[in-house]
């Protein structure tokens, strides 16, 4: 099970956490990963970045995730960890 926590604190919210959550939901559904991935929100992860959203996947923190960098993030952080 891969656990993904998306920061929804004020800074990440302003930088598009809502969009990233939607992208995650769509990819998880499209790839049939509903039983392998858990999505959760979290308040400030303490890793604010000038650009993008902070996401924790299991124990690894990714900063600066944007719509443009989402595909690469998803491939590395989610697909490789889930074995897909």
C-alpha positions in Angstrom: 0.0 0.0 0.0 1.4 3.4 -1.0 0.2 6.3 1.2 0.1 9.7 -0.4 -0.4 12.8 1.7 -1.0 16.1 -0.1 -0.3 19.3 1.8 -3.4 21.4 1.8 -2.0 24.2 4.0 -2.5 27.7 2.9 0.8 28.0 0.9 0.2 24.7 -1.0 -3.5 25.5 -1.4 -2.6 28.7 -3.2 -0.1 26.9 -5.3 -2.6 24.4 -6.6 -3.0 21.5 -4.2 -6.6 21.1 -5.3 -5.5 20.6 -8.9 -2.9 18.1 -7.9 -5.4 16.1 -5.8 -7.7 15.9 -8.9 -4.8 14.8 -11.1 -3.9 12.1 -8.5 -7.5 10.8 -8.3 -7.7 10.7 -12.1 -4.4 8.8 -12.5 -5.2 6.3 -9.7 -8.6 5.6 -11.2 -7.3 5.3 -14.8 -4.7 2.9 -13.7 -6.9 0.8 -11.4 -4.7 1.5 -8.3 -7.6 2.2 -6.0 -6.7 -0.8 -3.8 -3.0 0.0 -3.8 -2.9 3.7 -3.1 -4.4 5.7 -0.2 -4.8 9.5 -0.6 -4.9 11.8 2.4 -4.7 15.5 3.0 -2.3 17.0 5.5 -1.8 20.4 6.9 1.6 22.2 6.5 4.3 19.7 5.9 6.9 22.3 6.8 8.6 22.0 3.4 7.2 25.0 1.7 8.6 25.8 -1.7 8.4 28.8 -3.9 6.7 26.7 -6.6 4.3 23.8 -6.4 2.8 21.6 -3.8 4.5 19.4 -1.2 3.5 15.7 -1.2 4.6 12.9 1.1 4.6 9.4 -0.4 5.1 6.9 2.3 8.1 8.5 4.1 9.6 10.4 1.2 8.8 14.1 0.8 8.5 15.7 -2.7 8.4 19.5 -3.0 7.4 21.7 -5.9 4.9 19.4 -7.6 3.0 21.3 -10.3 0.7 20.4 -13.1 3.6 20.5 -15.4 5.8 18.2 -13.3 3.0 15.9 -12.2 3.5 13.1 -14.7 7.2 12.7 -13.8 6.3 12.8 -10.1 3.6 10.2 -10.5 5.8 7.9 -12.4 8.7 8.1 -10.0 6.9 8.4 -6.7 3.8 6.3 -7.2 4.1 3.9 -10.1 7.6 2.7 -9.1 6.6 2.2 -5.5 3.4 0.4 -6.3 5.3 -1.9 -8.7 3.2 -0.8 -11.8 
